[in-house]
């Protein structure tokens, strides 16, 4: 029994010894594995100042990187703002501006009239146009080879001859001459008889009257007769406005042959809707534009003045006429139809720019502002009345703005499609 106890004790001792050895190996292995961590902790502990400096440098680098990133972000944001502020500008160099013919005006308040826009017609002025009529029956022949509309004539110049030589009724010149000769012989006989009181005074007066009538008839025709017939002269110097007969045509006494105009004065008749009747009294001038000339013409530049305006409306028209007279400078056609801008009372402190400054897109009006000497910007505006040359600006512009007034469509094309050579958009 004692032997078993001793054996068991020895076995326990051996087992304890082996277990202790395994624990030692594990502890050594654990210590070896954790050694770098312990050494690292030890280093941090012993060199704390150095580690703090390292952390400070790391933090400084990190902050510097943040600052750089923040500065780059600010610069980028500023550049984006600047780029956005110039994104809608159209740049033109001085050479391109000169080539495109760009001109600008400075916006400032001024005087602007009330405007009534309507249509009208250019007519000859009273007394400036004369109708030439036939003074005898007969066949027409022209005394000038190129007697057509627009031909210049001089007062007293022979225009037309009327011949009745081959007519059934006979030549009126011959008939007037015969009648005058007979009347003259009868009158001479009566004068010799009345001296001796051989005929009553009443009969003498009748013979005398007949003689005077025959003389006047013959002088009216005979003194102006030529080998070609009765001569019809030009009553005034001017231009042939219309030729009413043709070569070889038969005419009667008093029939119109042609119209001659001095072409010095013309009338402008504006057809004003009746709703503006109360404003007609304040109209003192007008501007107009013809279909063959896009220029706006001002009566104030043509020595124009108002003549009259209608006070009633007839059954054939639904407008009131407003009549003006002005000098003809040779560039207007009598009878032509025109656009008319009647000018009424002036208004002060109105913003107005040249009509040529406007562009229109789907009913919205724009102008181009000069933002820098070589840059322009599109600006929307609201417009009021226009007098054919200038337009009232209700909003969108302020005093001192510089607006493109000439060459606007070059700027418009450059802003939309870069159509102008070398002009580009930022």
Number of C-alpha atoms within 10 A of each C-alpha: 5 7 7 9 10 11 11 12 11 12 12 12 12 12 12 11 11 12 11 12 12 11 11 12 11 12 12 12 12 11 12 12 11 12 12 11 11 13 11 12 12 12 13 14 11 11 11 12 11 12 14 12 11 12 12 12 12 12 12 12 12 12 13 12 12 12 12 12 12 13 12 12 12 12 12 12 12 12 12 13 12 11 12 12 11 17 13 15 22 24 25 24 13 12 10 16 18 11 12 18 12 18 15 18 17 16 18 16 16 12 11 22 19 18 21 21 21 15 18 23 20 22 20 20 21 11 9 15 21 18 17 22 17 21 18 24 20 25 21 23 20 19 16 13 7 10 17 14 14 15 14 16 22 14 11 12 16 16 20 24 23 26 25 21 16 10 12 7 10 12 17 22 24 15 13 19 18 14 18 22 16 13 21 19 13 16 21 13 13 22 16 12 15 14 9 8 11 10 14 11 13 9 12 18 13 12 20 18 14 18 22 15 14 20 19 13 18 23 16 16 20 19 12 15 18 13 8 16 24 27 26 23 18 23 18 18 16 21 21 23 21 17 16 13 16 12 10 13 11 16 19 14 11 12 17 16 18 21 18 25 25 21 22 15 20 25 23 30 23 27 21 23 15 17 9 12 15 8 16 21 13 13 18 17 17 25 22 27 19 19 10 12 11 9 12 16 17 19 20 13 10 13 11 21 18 17 14 14 19 15 11 11 12 8 5 6 9 13 18 22 22 21 20 23 23 21 18 20 11 9 8 16 16 18 14 13 20 21 18 27 25 26 21 19 13 13 11 10 10 17 22 23 24 20 16 17 23 21 18 10 7 5 7 12 15 19 25 25 22 21 17 12 11 14 18 24 21 19 13 16 16 13 18 11 17 21 24 23 17 16 21 19 20 14 12 12 21 13 10 11 15 20 26 25 20 18 17 22 19 18 27 20 13 20 22 11 10 16 15 18 12 13 18 17 18 13
